[in-house]
Amino acid sequence: MNSLKDKVVIITGAGAGIGRAAALRLAESEARVVVTGRRAEPLKVLVEGRTRLDFVVADAANPDDATRLIDTVIERWGRLDVLVNNAGAGAILPIEQASLAAIAEVFAVNVFGPSLLVKAAVPHLKATGGNIVNVSSTFGHKAAAALSHYAASKAALEHMTRCWALEFAKDRIRVNAVAAGPTETEFLRERMGLSEEQAESVKAQERRRIPLERRGLPDDVAAWIVLLASDVANWITGQVITVDGGLSIT
């Protein structure tokens, strides 16, 4: 039996990369998937010709967008079964270069945004016995130089995952996370602000450090998002599944 058939799923930051891959996999599982992001064009391209995909332009860092997004989904689809907090912000930010604005930007997307979305979504997830999947990073539990605030924001998301799992267990809402390792997306350039040359240098270093000797593909991570969202994982809550080719154990 397909447990995701006709379930309504929100995926934030789904215009590219892991979010896009997860949206396509969920649609293949016959879920009704609402993708979000700050830019309309990638979302339009993603949903075009796909009847099980819909989109809402929303900024994970904008507190006003959280309630608007949930209200829009309920108005259009009448229910909410799964919330995937995938949108992420990062910065290579040595502490000597850190500013309040730069730190706040990372936490606005990685901590504040998911918190406000969960707050708005919970009444509807209670009604459906739904679940939440947060997308973290290997660096949420592995130290790395110049990544202190990005890593701290993901550590916060992982611990919120565990706390929310306890908080919502009485409502039969499961809360889990997938911690993604270095993945072949545009994150290093678009989110970390690296040049193409810098990004390629980082990728080469990562390949040398990852025991399985390659960076991940979006589908490698998306498969676990879909699994945790499905009834296959119906006795799993409060867990952080690390998908990183073994990087976290080096």
Backbone bond lengths (Angstrom), bond angles and torsions (degrees), N, CA, C in turn:
res aa  C-N    CA-C-N  psi(-1)  N-CA   C-N-CA  omega(-1)  CA-C   N-CA-C  phi
1 M - - - 1.468 - - 1.524 110.07 -
2 N 1.318 116.86 136.58 1.465 122.34 179.83 1.522 109.31 -87.22
3 S 1.335 116.57 104.38 1.467 120.18 -174.60 1.520 112.86 -74.35
4 L 1.338 118.23 -13.64 1.462 120.62 -178.93 1.524 113.35 -95.93
5 K 1.291 117.63 -4.49 1.466 120.92 -177.39 1.522 110.54 -58.38
6 D 1.339 115.19 123.35 1.473 124.63 178.00 1.524 114.30 65.94
7 K 1.339 118.16 9.09 1.454 119.73 171.87 1.533 108.55 -72.34
8 V 1.312 116.52 145.75 1.462 121.43 -179.89 1.526 108.14 -98.76
9 V 1.334 115.44 123.33 1.457 122.65 -173.55 1.528 109.61 -124.41
10 I 1.315 116.58 133.98 1.467 122.11 170.47 1.521 108.55 -105.07
11 I 1.352 116.63 132.90 1.461 121.52 172.80 1.518 108.09 -125.57
12 T 1.316 116.81 119.02 1.466 120.00 178.02 1.529 109.64 -84.46
13 G 1.323 115.46 154.38 1.453 120.29 178.45 1.508 112.86 58.67
14 A 1.336 116.29 44.72 1.467 120.37 -170.54 1.518 113.92 -103.37
15 G 1.333 117.80 13.72 1.453 119.42 -178.85 1.522 113.74 -72.23
16 A 1.333 117.71 -16.65 1.465 121.14 -176.96 1.527 108.71 -160.26
17 G 1.323 114.99 174.50 1.452 121.58 170.80 1.516 115.75 60.29
18 I 1.334 115.06 -137.46 1.461 121.58 -175.38 1.526 111.32 -61.65
19 G 1.332 117.37 -43.43 1.457 120.42 -179.26 1.510 112.33 -60.86
20 R 1.334 116.29 -42.92 1.466 120.66 178.73 1.531 110.59 -63.26
21 A 1.335 116.20 -45.23 1.464 120.16 -179.93 1.527 111.14 -61.97
22 A 1.325 116.58 -40.93 1.466 119.94 178.92 1.518 111.19 -65.84
23 A 1.329 116.75 -39.99 1.467 120.24 179.02 1.519 111.00 -60.42
24 L 1.321 116.89 -44.34 1.466 120.33 -179.79 1.525 111.35 -65.76
25 R 1.324 116.96 -40.85 1.467 120.08 178.52 1.532 110.95 -64.80
26 L 1.316 117.00 -40.78 1.463 119.97 179.70 1.520 110.84 -67.18
27 A 1.322 116.85 -39.32 1.463 119.72 176.85 1.528 110.91 -63.29
28 E 1.333 116.70 -38.34 1.470 120.50 175.82 1.529 111.17 -62.75
29 S 1.329 116.21 -27.28 1.469 121.37 177.06 1.525 111.89 -85.71
30 E 1.332 116.32 8.11 1.470 124.59 175.87 1.523 113.59 71.52
31 A 1.338 116.77 21.04 1.460 119.34 169.90 1.523 108.99 -76.80
32 R 1.316 115.85 162.07 1.463 121.45 172.16 1.523 106.61 -101.51
33 V 1.318 116.17 115.04 1.458 121.37 -166.11 1.525 110.28 -113.44
34 V 1.324 115.35 126.76 1.466 121.93 175.57 1.518 107.40 -107.75
35 V 1.327 116.06 116.23 1.463 121.04 -178.85 1.523 109.43 -100.51
36 T 1.322 115.96 146.57 1.460 120.44 -179.37 1.517 110.15 -131.14
37 G 1.313 114.84 162.10 1.451 122.83 176.20 1.513 108.56 177.96
38 R 1.321 116.18 173.81 1.463 120.28 -177.89 1.522 112.33 -80.36
39 R 1.341 116.60 -25.32 1.460 120.57 -175.51 1.523 110.14 -109.98
40 A 1.312 116.00 130.96 1.462 120.77 -176.33 1.522 112.57 -71.58
41 E 1.334 117.69 -38.35 1.463 120.11 -169.68 1.525 113.63 -59.59
42 P 1.353 120.33 -49.64 1.472 118.71 178.53 1.528 112.83 -61.43
43 L 1.322 116.76 -32.83 1.463 120.01 179.11 1.524 110.57 -69.41
44 K 1.319 116.72 -40.94 1.473 120.61 177.41 1.523 110.81 -61.28
45 V 1.328 116.27 -43.46 1.466 120.55 178.90 1.525 110.60 -61.67
46 L 1.322 116.54 -41.89 1.462 121.19 -178.69 1.524 112.11 -64.21
47 V 1.315 118.12 -43.96 1.468 120.55 -173.45 1.530 113.04 -84.95
48 E 1.319 118.34 -15.47 1.460 121.28 -175.14 1.530 111.11 -58.10
49 G 1.323 115.21 124.16 1.456 120.97 178.26 1.509 114.89 77.40
50 R 1.309 117.87 4.38 1.475 121.44 -179.10 1.528 108.35 -115.96
51 T 1.301 116.30 105.33 1.465 120.84 -170.81 1.526 112.75 -69.51
52 R 1.314 118.20 -19.50 1.467 120.21 -178.85 1.518 112.97 -93.73
53 L 1.330 116.61 3.71 1.454 121.06 178.32 1.523 110.21 -113.65
54 D 1.317 115.35 138.53 1.459 123.63 177.44 1.530 106.00 -135.99
55 F 1.322 117.95 163.46 1.458 118.11 179.15 1.525 111.63 -140.69
56 V 1.328 114.31 153.64 1.462 123.77 172.94 1.515 106.85 -135.91
57 V 1.315 117.32 125.51 1.464 120.10 175.32 1.523 108.15 -73.11
58 A 1.329 116.30 121.04 1.466 121.35 -178.69 1.517 108.96 -154.56
59 D 1.318 115.79 143.37 1.463 123.23 -178.90 1.524 108.41 -104.31
60 A 1.318 116.37 118.36 1.466 120.22 -178.31 1.514 112.67 -61.03
61 A 1.336 117.38 -22.03 1.460 120.93 -179.49 1.520 113.10 -88.46
62 N 1.312 117.41 -6.33 1.467 121.52 -177.82 1.525 109.24 -96.48
63 P 1.317 119.04 112.51 1.468 120.41 -176.05 1.524 113.38 -61.73
64 D 1.327 117.97 -28.07 1.459 120.32 179.67 1.524 112.31 -71.07
65 D 1.342 116.60 -23.92 1.461 119.80 -176.05 1.526 112.95 -76.14
66 A 1.323 117.75 -21.67 1.463 119.89 -177.05 1.524 111.44 -62.27
67 T 1.313 116.77 -55.30 1.466 120.41 -179.84 1.519 111.01 -65.05
68 R 1.337 116.54 -39.67 1.465 119.82 179.72 1.526 111.02 -61.42
69 L 1.315 116.98 -42.16 1.463 120.91 179.67 1.527 111.14 -62.24
70 I 1.319 116.98 -50.46 1.460 119.92 -178.37 1.526 110.61 -62.73
71 D 1.320 117.20 -43.75 1.471 120.45 179.18 1.523 111.41 -61.05
72 T 1.333 116.66 -39.66 1.464 120.56 179.87 1.519 111.46 -65.16
73 V 1.326 116.62 -43.06 1.461 120.40 179.91 1.532 110.98 -64.48
74 I 1.316 116.99 -42.79 1.467 120.17 179.15 1.534 110.10 -65.24
75 E 1.309 116.78 -39.76 1.467 120.37 178.73 1.525 111.00 -63.22
76 R 1.327 117.03 -40.98 1.468 120.59 -177.05 1.524 113.09 -79.15
77 W 1.347 116.37 -41.19 1.455 120.23 -169.40 1.526 114.55 -116.30
78 G 1.331 117.00 -13.12 1.460 119.91 172.22 1.509 116.42 81.83
79 R 1.327 117.83 -2.38 1.465 119.59 -177.82 1.530 108.78 -164.66
80 L 1.337 115.57 169.04 1.455 121.78 173.12 1.518 107.74 -144.18
81 D 1.334 115.58 128.01 1.459 120.67 -177.49 1.529 113.66 -112.50
82 V 1.321 116.94 -33.39 1.463 120.42 -176.23 1.526 109.35 -141.39
83 L 1.325 115.90 134.32 1.458 122.14 172.62 1.521 108.12 -117.02
84 V 1.329 116.69 121.96 1.459 122.26 177.18 1.526 108.67 -110.60
85 N 1.316 115.90 108.99 1.469 121.48 178.23 1.517 108.43 -86.49
86 N 1.319 115.82 88.39 1.458 121.44 -175.77 1.528 113.55 -103.41
87 A 1.324 118.30 -25.81 1.466 120.64 -177.48 1.525 109.79 -56.31
88 G 1.323 115.82 137.02 1.458 119.19 -178.50 1.513 112.23 -144.33
89 A 1.318 114.74 150.40 1.467 121.49 174.96 1.514 107.80 -126.89
90 G 1.324 116.10 147.15 1.455 119.67 179.91 1.510 111.04 -147.86
91 A 1.301 114.67 164.12 1.465 119.52 177.26 1.522 108.87 -159.26
92 I 1.335 115.46 134.56 1.459 119.33 166.69 1.517 105.06 -79.84
93 L 1.330 115.15 107.42 1.462 119.88 -166.39 1.530 110.73 -137.35
94 P 1.314 117.38 83.92 1.470 118.87 173.95 1.528 109.88 -55.50
95 I 1.306 116.83 143.77 1.459 120.23 -173.16 1.528 111.89 -59.85
96 E 1.324 117.85 -30.75 1.463 120.16 -179.89 1.525 112.39 -69.00
97 Q 1.347 116.41 -16.54 1.461 120.84 178.97 1.531 112.35 -105.95
98 A 1.309 116.97 -1.44 1.461 120.42 -173.61 1.529 111.36 -72.53
99 S 1.320 114.64 140.05 1.464 121.33 173.10 1.514 107.95 -124.61
100 L 1.306 116.44 161.92 1.462 120.46 178.34 1.524 110.35 -58.47
101 A 1.327 116.94 -41.41 1.468 120.32 -178.03 1.524 111.39 -63.79
102 A 1.333 116.47 -42.01 1.463 119.85 -179.17 1.526 111.57 -67.29
103 I 1.329 116.51 -41.32 1.469 120.47 177.92 1.526 110.43 -65.34
104 A 1.323 116.16 -44.58 1.463 120.86 -178.06 1.524 111.49 -63.00
105 E 1.336 116.87 -34.93 1.470 120.32 -179.62 1.527 111.06 -62.68
106 V 1.327 116.45 -41.94 1.459 120.81 179.18 1.525 110.54 -66.07
107 F 1.316 116.99 -46.83 1.465 120.21 -177.54 1.526 112.05 -70.77
108 A 1.327 117.67 -28.57 1.468 120.16 178.96 1.518 111.20 -60.66
109 V 1.336 116.53 -39.78 1.467 120.51 -178.80 1.521 111.70 -84.86
110 N 1.326 117.88 -43.15 1.465 121.64 -169.73 1.521 114.91 -87.36
111 V 1.332 117.21 -20.52 1.474 120.20 -177.22 1.529 111.64 -124.33
112 F 1.322 116.45 -55.79 1.470 119.48 -176.03 1.526 111.41 -66.54
113 G 1.338 116.89 -44.24 1.458 120.70 -179.09 1.520 113.24 -58.65
114 P 1.344 119.29 -54.34 1.456 119.85 176.82 1.526 113.52 -58.53
115 S 1.328 117.18 -36.77 1.467 120.30 179.95 1.525 110.97 -61.91
116 L 1.327 116.52 -46.17 1.457 119.84 -177.64 1.524 111.60 -71.72
117 L 1.324 116.94 -34.10 1.466 119.32 176.70 1.519 111.08 -66.71
118 V 1.323 116.58 -43.08 1.467 119.78 178.17 1.525 110.12 -61.95
119 K 1.326 117.01 -43.26 1.464 119.88 178.49 1.525 111.30 -56.83
120 A 1.336 116.52 -44.56 1.465 120.14 -178.89 1.520 112.14 -71.91
121 A 1.342 116.48 -30.53 1.469 120.22 -174.31 1.519 113.82 -84.44
122 V 1.328 117.94 -27.03 1.462 121.09 -170.09 1.527 114.23 -54.91
123 P 1.334 120.95 -44.34 1.472 118.21 179.37 1.526 112.92 -56.44
124 H 1.314 116.61 -35.22 1.464 120.72 -179.05 1.522 111.30 -79.93
125 L 1.329 117.71 -34.39 1.460 120.70 175.38 1.526 111.20 -68.42
126 K 1.319 117.01 -32.92 1.466 119.90 174.67 1.523 110.53 -61.68
127 A 1.309 116.37 -39.64 1.468 121.06 -177.67 1.522 112.30 -66.57
128 T 1.334 117.13 -29.40 1.464 120.46 -176.55 1.521 113.52 -106.80
129 G 1.343 117.19 -5.07 1.457 119.17 -173.04 1.512 110.57 63.71
130 G 1.324 115.70 41.66 1.455 122.31 -173.18 1.513 113.63 -81.38
131 N 1.324 116.12 -166.62 1.455 119.63 -179.05 1.523 111.15 -149.94
132 I 1.328 114.76 165.46 1.463 123.77 -177.36 1.521 108.79 -123.36
133 V 1.335 116.38 135.11 1.456 121.62 173.43 1.525 107.78 -123.39
134 N 1.309 116.60 118.68 1.460 121.82 177.06 1.527 109.51 -98.56
135 V 1.312 116.70 143.75 1.465 120.07 178.74 1.528 108.40 -106.47
136 S 1.311 114.90 112.46 1.460 122.34 -179.29 1.524 109.05 -105.81
137 S 1.303 116.16 -153.31 1.465 122.92 -175.76 1.522 109.23 -148.57
138 T 1.322 115.31 153.62 1.465 119.44 171.26 1.529 110.82 -49.33
139 F 1.345 115.93 -35.26 1.459 119.57 -175.43 1.527 112.44 -79.33
140 G 1.317 116.94 3.25 1.458 120.10 168.32 1.523 111.60 -72.99
141 H 1.335 116.61 -16.76 1.467 119.84 178.10 1.528 112.69 -139.86
142 K 1.341 116.58 12.52 1.463 120.85 176.84 1.524 108.26 -130.92
143 A 1.303 116.66 126.68 1.462 120.59 -177.17 1.520 111.20 -71.30
144 A 1.331 114.73 147.94 1.459 120.66 177.40 1.519 108.79 -153.17
145 A 1.312 116.34 135.84 1.466 120.63 179.08 1.516 110.25 -63.39
146 A 1.331 115.88 141.83 1.468 124.62 176.00 1.525 113.44 68.95
147 L 1.320 116.84 9.29 1.468 120.36 177.71 1.529 111.87 -119.73
148 S 1.323 116.87 22.09 1.462 119.36 -170.40 1.521 113.09 -57.49
149 H 1.314 118.65 -43.42 1.465 119.47 -175.69 1.522 112.31 -79.89
150 Y 1.333 117.31 -36.83 1.470 119.69 172.60 1.525 109.25 -61.55
151 A 1.324 117.29 -48.73 1.458 121.14 -179.24 1.525 111.44 -62.20
152 A 1.331 116.58 -41.61 1.470 119.84 179.31 1.522 111.46 -64.12
153 S 1.326 116.72 -37.24 1.464 119.25 179.28 1.524 111.09 -66.24
154 K 1.322 116.57 -37.61 1.465 119.66 178.56 1.526 111.16 -74.90
155 A 1.331 117.22 -33.25 1.466 119.85 173.66 1.529 109.80 -62.35
156 A 1.330 115.93 -40.17 1.468 119.85 176.84 1.515 110.60 -61.96
157 L 1.335 117.42 -43.57 1.461 120.66 -180.00 1.524 111.22 -62.85
158 E 1.324 116.98 -39.47 1.463 119.68 178.67 1.529 111.27 -65.75
159 H 1.334 116.48 -40.54 1.461 117.75 -179.78 1.529 111.32 -73.27
160 M 1.323 117.34 -33.86 1.466 119.39 173.04 1.519 110.12 -61.79
161 T 1.328 117.14 -36.50 1.466 120.99 176.58 1.520 110.73 -56.12
162 R 1.328 116.05 -47.83 1.467 119.93 -178.97 1.525 111.61 -67.49
163 C 1.332 116.49 -41.55 1.469 120.15 -179.89 1.524 111.22 -66.11
164 W 1.334 116.74 -43.53 1.470 119.73 179.27 1.528 111.04 -65.23
165 A 1.329 116.54 -34.27 1.469 119.29 178.08 1.523 110.58 -59.02
166 L 1.323 116.44 -41.33 1.463 119.96 176.91 1.527 111.64 -70.72
167 E 1.331 115.45 -41.74 1.466 120.55 -176.41 1.523 112.15 -63.34
168 F 1.343 116.79 -37.48 1.459 120.23 -173.26 1.525 113.96 -103.93
169 A 1.339 117.15 3.57 1.464 119.36 -178.71 1.532 111.61 -59.61
170 K 1.332 115.61 -36.97 1.467 119.02 -179.61 1.519 112.00 -64.15
171 D 1.332 116.28 -21.38 1.466 121.33 179.09 1.521 111.60 -97.08
172 R 1.336 116.63 6.10 1.460 122.82 -179.54 1.527 112.17 61.24
173 I 1.330 115.96 31.06 1.460 121.24 173.13 1.526 107.71 -98.82
174 R 1.306 116.64 118.97 1.464 120.79 176.80 1.522 109.67 -86.19
175 V 1.340 116.30 145.84 1.461 121.87 178.16 1.523 108.27 -135.95
176 N 1.320 116.29 119.52 1.455 121.73 179.47 1.526 109.76 -137.03
177 A 1.318 115.98 172.95 1.462 120.56 178.84 1.521 110.14 -140.09
178 V 1.324 114.69 151.99 1.455 122.43 171.00 1.529 106.59 -114.45
179 A 1.319 116.23 123.26 1.464 120.90 178.60 1.520 108.14 -99.54
180 A 1.321 115.82 107.39 1.454 121.30 -174.91 1.523 111.15 -86.69
181 G 1.306 115.90 137.42 1.451 120.84 171.19 1.517 110.49 -84.08
182 P 1.326 118.17 -172.79 1.460 121.44 179.70 1.528 110.76 -55.69
183 T 1.309 116.23 123.42 1.465 122.26 -171.55 1.521 109.76 -127.43
184 E 1.322 115.54 146.89 1.468 120.98 -177.47 1.529 110.77 -73.73
185 T 1.306 115.54 79.40 1.457 123.36 174.89 1.530 107.25 -131.84
186 E 1.319 115.92 -175.11 1.469 120.48 178.03 1.525 112.10 -92.30
187 F 1.340 116.91 17.68 1.460 120.72 -174.86 1.526 112.49 -58.71
188 L 1.320 117.10 -43.26 1.466 119.61 -176.30 1.521 111.39 -62.41
189 R 1.311 117.05 -38.19 1.458 119.98 -178.56 1.517 111.96 -85.04
190 E 1.340 116.94 -48.74 1.463 119.84 -173.67 1.521 112.64 -77.83
191 R 1.332 117.64 -36.45 1.464 120.77 -175.79 1.516 113.27 -100.98
192 M 1.332 116.03 -36.88 1.462 119.79 179.72 1.530 112.14 -88.06
193 G 1.327 116.92 -13.89 1.460 120.85 176.41 1.518 115.06 73.78
194 L 1.338 117.48 25.31 1.459 120.23 -179.46 1.527 110.80 -85.64
195 S 1.323 115.26 152.84 1.458 119.76 171.86 1.524 108.79 -73.53
196 E 1.324 116.67 167.71 1.469 119.81 179.28 1.520 110.72 -59.67
197 E 1.313 116.82 -41.74 1.468 120.57 179.95 1.529 111.00 -65.01
198 Q 1.324 117.02 -43.74 1.467 120.26 178.33 1.528 111.07 -63.19
199 A 1.340 116.04 -43.18 1.462 120.36 -179.53 1.521 111.08 -61.45
200 E 1.320 117.94 -43.10 1.466 121.19 179.62 1.523 111.21 -64.72
201 S 1.329 116.92 -35.35 1.464 120.21 177.46 1.523 111.13 -65.60
202 V 1.342 115.96 -43.16 1.466 120.34 177.95 1.529 110.59 -63.19
203 K 1.327 116.49 -42.68 1.473 120.47 -179.84 1.526 110.98 -60.78
204 A 1.316 116.67 -41.93 1.464 120.26 179.49 1.528 110.97 -63.62
205 Q 1.326 116.73 -41.72 1.463 120.68 177.45 1.525 110.88 -62.39
206 E 1.335 116.18 -42.38 1.465 120.31 -179.02 1.523 111.28 -63.74
207 R 1.323 117.03 -42.19 1.471 119.71 179.84 1.524 110.61 -60.71
208 R 1.310 116.68 -36.52 1.477 119.74 179.51 1.520 111.40 -69.22
209 R 1.317 117.34 -28.63 1.468 121.07 -176.14 1.525 113.05 -89.84
210 I 1.326 118.27 -22.95 1.464 121.50 -176.15 1.524 109.44 -80.54
211 P 1.332 118.81 123.70 1.467 120.65 -178.02 1.526 114.09 -54.99
212 L 1.328 118.30 -36.93 1.470 119.99 178.92 1.519 112.84 -83.17
213 E 1.318 116.90 5.06 1.461 124.54 167.10 1.524 114.86 62.04
214 R 1.302 116.64 29.45 1.466 119.85 172.15 1.515 109.58 -155.51
215 R 1.320 115.71 155.14 1.454 121.19 170.53 1.525 108.14 -78.20
216 G 1.318 116.02 156.29 1.453 119.59 -177.86 1.522 112.37 -75.28
217 L 1.325 114.98 163.38 1.453 122.50 171.25 1.531 107.96 -103.88
218 P 1.335 118.24 151.89 1.468 119.28 179.44 1.525 113.13 -51.15
219 D 1.341 116.91 -37.91 1.472 119.68 -179.28 1.520 112.70 -66.01
220 D 1.341 117.30 -28.54 1.465 120.06 178.38 1.527 110.50 -58.94
221 V 1.318 115.59 -40.12 1.467 121.40 -178.78 1.525 110.56 -84.29
222 A 1.328 116.60 -41.21 1.466 121.10 -177.12 1.523 111.71 -58.61
223 A 1.328 116.96 -35.91 1.463 119.88 -179.67 1.518 111.80 -58.54
224 W 1.338 116.71 -36.69 1.462 120.71 -179.49 1.518 111.92 -77.39
225 I 1.314 117.09 -31.57 1.469 119.77 173.68 1.523 109.61 -61.06
226 V 1.322 115.78 -46.51 1.471 120.21 -179.27 1.518 110.37 -64.48
227 L 1.321 117.33 -42.51 1.463 119.94 -179.87 1.525 111.28 -60.97
228 L 1.329 117.40 -46.56 1.465 119.82 -179.19 1.520 112.08 -66.69
229 A 1.344 117.13 -28.43 1.463 120.58 178.17 1.514 112.48 -75.28
230 S 1.323 117.14 -18.70 1.462 121.66 -173.70 1.523 112.24 -92.96
231 D 1.309 115.73 172.91 1.460 120.67 179.29 1.525 113.24 -73.67
232 V 1.321 117.31 -9.09 1.461 119.70 173.39 1.529 109.70 -57.49
233 A 1.334 115.28 -32.01 1.467 121.27 -177.90 1.523 111.99 -102.16
234 N 1.337 117.93 29.60 1.465 118.74 -171.04 1.527 114.60 -73.27
235 W 1.339 117.70 -2.53 1.482 119.77 172.99 1.525 110.22 -120.58
236 I 1.325 115.41 26.68 1.459 120.95 178.37 1.517 108.92 -120.62
237 T 1.320 116.59 123.97 1.463 120.57 174.57 1.526 109.46 -151.62
238 G 1.325 115.90 151.40 1.453 121.44 179.20 1.514 114.33 74.52
239 Q 1.335 117.12 19.67 1.457 120.44 -175.63 1.535 111.64 -108.38
240 V 1.327 115.26 149.24 1.456 122.04 174.04 1.535 106.42 -117.05
241 I 1.322 115.86 110.56 1.461 122.11 -179.10 1.529 107.79 -93.05
242 T 1.321 117.15 117.71 1.458 121.16 -178.64 1.518 110.14 -92.04
243 V 1.336 115.65 124.59 1.462 122.28 -178.30 1.522 106.38 -122.63
244 D 1.340 116.63 91.88 1.477 118.05 -169.76 1.529 113.91 -149.88
245 G 1.328 117.89 20.56 1.468 119.63 177.95 1.508 114.05 65.50
246 G 1.333 117.16 16.38 1.468 121.39 178.80 1.522 114.81 93.44
247 L 1.348 117.70 3.63 1.464 119.75 -177.00 1.523 112.59 -58.15
248 S 1.316 117.56 -37.36 1.467 120.53 -174.33 1.514 113.40 -67.99
249 I 1.326 117.65 -16.96 1.474 118.92 -178.52 1.538 111.72 -100.86
250 T 1.320 117.06 4.48 1.464 118.55 177.91 1.529 110.41 -84.74
